[in-house]
Amino acid sequence: MSSTNELPPLRLTRRGRLVLIWMPLALVAIALVALAAVFTTPAKAATVGGPAPDYTSTVTVLSGQTLWSIAMAADSSRDTRDVVSDIVELNDLASSVVQPGQRLFVPKAA
């Protein structure tokens, strides 16, 4: 005798098997790639409060100065866009806006 509350056996479709097997494998692969990226990314040149590297100097932003004017004064022999990029990277700046009194690491002129 069979009861009326019995459910039929669970059957996975092809799509169900793909989701059940390949999706976790894909997530693990993505996690491994993300971890590899974290551990192979070079460290920042300067940390907050840490010592400046030998190829940099420190400047204090004056009223009216911009990142562009600081970059031009720091190294006029190079393309100013490259110097601005270096300053942003050295100081881990989120934007190109600087405030008077802010201390920045700038690359020394070659």
Long-range contacts (C-beta under 8 A, 24 or more apart in sequence): 44-89, 44-90, 44-92, 45-89, 45-90, 45-105, 46-90, 46-91, 46-92, 46-105, 48-92, 52-105, 53-105, 55-107, 55-108, 56-90, 56-105, 56-106, 56-107, 56-108, 57-105, 57-106, 57-108, 58-103, 58-104, 58-105, 58-106, 59-103, 59-104, 59-106, 60-101, 60-102, 60-103, 60-104, 61-98, 61-99, 61-100, 61-101, 61-102, 61-103, 61-104, 62-100, 63-100, 64-100, 65-98, 65-100, 66-96, 66-98, 67-93, 67-96, 67-97, 67-98, 70-98, 70-104, 70-106, 71-106, 74-106, 74-107, 74-108, 74-109, 75-106, 75-107, 75-108, 75-109, 75-110, 76-109, 77-109, 77-110, 78-110, 83-107
